[in-house]
Amino acid sequence: MGYVGSVLVKQLRQQEPDAYLIGYDLGIFSHCLSSYCQIPESFLDIQYFGDVRSFDQKVLDGCDGVVYLAAISNDPMGKMYESLTDEVNCRSCIRWAEAAKEAGVEITGFIRLEVGEGIEKKEEDFAAEVAKAAQG
């Protein structure tokens, strides 16, 4: 679930105890979380394991919202695997937004968080691209 997701699901559960929360993650780093006395997935109603680049759109059935946190955020990895990074960080996010819209999820906003030193910035408006895709 990653560093942000593992904290976010706990906060979401505390704020919205009756919400139906699902997770979708490869689970590559699940074994790395050592500071939790309760695994983050326990705050979810269901955890799907899979690659965000190829997902069954049925996981969005009945969803009211989507929080897309999937990203390759390690600068050297992003530089070494630029195409993969673009596919996960950008293109797959757009596909999730389009699938969410098809599933009836109302897109009310989009925020992109990007961290890291040495990231070469491209002059593009990714948030506008996702918003446009969500609007149809």
C-alpha positions as CSV (number, residue, x, y, z in Angstrom):
1,M,0.0,0.0,0.0
2,G,3.0,2.3,0.2
3,Y,3.9,4.9,2.7
4,V,1.1,7.4,2.0
5,G,-1.6,4.8,1.4
6,S,-0.9,3.0,4.7
7,V,-1.4,6.2,6.6
8,L,-4.3,7.4,4.5
9,V,-6.5,4.3,4.9
10,K,-6.3,4.6,8.7
11,Q,-7.3,8.2,8.6
12,L,-10.1,7.5,6.2
13,R,-11.4,4.7,8.4
14,Q,-11.3,7.0,11.5
15,Q,-13.0,9.9,9.6
16,E,-15.6,7.7,7.8
17,P,-16.1,4.5,9.9
18,D,-19.0,3.3,7.8
19,A,-17.4,3.9,4.4
20,Y,-16.7,0.9,2.2
21,L,-13.0,1.1,1.5
22,I,-11.1,-1.0,-1.0
23,G,-7.4,-1.0,-1.9
24,Y,-5.7,-1.9,-5.1
25,D,-2.0,-2.5,-4.9
26,L,0.8,-4.8,-6.2
27,G,1.9,-5.4,-2.6
28,I,5.6,-5.2,-3.4
29,F,6.5,-3.4,-0.3
30,S,3.9,-4.9,2.1
31,H,6.7,-6.7,4.1
32,C,8.6,-3.5,4.6
33,L,6.1,-1.9,7.0
34,S,7.6,-2.6,10.4
35,S,6.3,0.2,12.5
36,Y,2.6,-0.8,12.4
37,C,1.1,-2.9,15.2
38,Q,-1.9,-3.4,12.8
39,I,-1.4,-3.9,9.1
40,P,-2.9,-1.1,7.1
41,E,-5.0,-3.4,4.9
42,S,-7.0,-4.3,8.0
43,F,-8.6,-0.8,7.8
44,L,-10.0,-1.8,4.3
45,D,-13.1,-3.8,3.6
46,I,-11.3,-5.5,0.8
47,Q,-7.8,-5.4,-0.7
48,Y,-7.2,-6.3,-4.3
49,F,-3.8,-7.2,-5.5
50,G,-2.8,-6.2,-9.0
51,D,-1.0,-3.9,-11.3
52,V,-2.7,-0.5,-11.9
53,R,-1.7,-0.7,-15.5
54,S,-4.1,-3.5,-16.2
55,F,-7.1,-3.8,-13.8
56,D,-10.6,-5.2,-13.9
57,Q,-12.9,-2.2,-14.0
58,K,-15.4,-4.1,-11.9
59,V,-13.4,-3.2,-8.8
60,L,-14.9,0.3,-9.2
61,D,-18.5,-0.9,-9.1
62,G,-20.3,0.9,-6.3
63,C,-17.4,3.2,-5.5
64,D,-18.1,6.8,-4.6
65,G,-14.5,8.0,-4.9
66,V,-11.0,7.1,-6.0
67,V,-7.7,8.1,-4.5
68,Y,-5.0,7.2,-7.0
69,L,-1.6,7.0,-5.2
70,A,0.3,4.6,-7.5
71,A,3.6,6.1,-8.5
72,I,7.2,5.3,-9.1
73,S,8.7,8.1,-7.0
74,N,12.3,7.2,-6.6
75,D,14.3,9.6,-8.8
76,P,16.9,7.1,-10.0
77,M,14.2,4.5,-10.8
78,G,12.1,7.1,-12.7
79,K,15.1,8.2,-14.7
80,M,16.2,4.7,-15.5
81,Y,12.7,3.5,-16.4
82,E,11.1,6.6,-17.9
83,S,8.5,4.8,-20.0
84,L,7.3,2.7,-17.1
85,T,7.3,5.7,-14.8
86,D,5.1,7.6,-17.3
87,E,2.8,4.6,-17.7
88,V,2.3,4.2,-13.9
89,N,2.4,7.8,-12.8
90,C,0.5,9.3,-15.6
91,R,-1.3,7.1,-18.2
92,S,-2.7,4.6,-15.8
93,C,-4.1,7.4,-13.6
94,I,-6.0,8.7,-16.7
95,R,-7.3,5.2,-17.3
96,W,-8.5,4.9,-13.7
97,A,-10.2,8.3,-14.0
98,E,-11.9,7.3,-17.2
99,A,-13.0,4.0,-15.7
100,A,-14.2,5.7,-12.5
101,K,-16.3,8.0,-14.6
102,E,-17.8,5.1,-16.6
103,A,-18.6,3.4,-13.2
104,G,-20.5,6.5,-12.1
105,V,-18.0,8.0,-9.8
106,E,-18.4,11.8,-9.7
107,I,-15.0,13.4,-10.3
108,T,-15.0,16.5,-8.0
109,G,-11.3,17.3,-8.1
110,F,-7.8,16.1,-8.9
111,I,-4.6,16.8,-7.0
112,R,-1.2,15.6,-8.1
113,L,1.6,15.2,-5.5
114,E,5.1,14.9,-6.7
115,V,8.2,14.7,-4.5
116,G,11.8,14.2,-5.1
117,E,15.0,15.9,-5.8
118,G,16.5,16.0,-9.3
119,I,13.2,15.3,-11.1
120,E,13.4,16.8,-14.6
121,K,10.2,18.9,-14.9
122,K,8.3,18.8,-18.1
123,E,6.1,21.7,-19.1
124,E,2.8,19.9,-19.1
125,D,-0.5,20.3,-17.2
126,F,-1.1,16.7,-16.1
127,A,-4.0,17.7,-13.8
128,A,-5.8,19.3,-16.7
129,E,-5.2,16.2,-18.8
130,V,-6.8,14.0,-16.2
131,A,-9.7,16.4,-15.6
132,K,-10.3,16.5,-19.4
133,A,-10.4,12.7,-19.6
134,A,-12.8,12.6,-16.6
135,Q,-15.1,15.2,-18.2
136,G,-15.4,13.1,-21.4
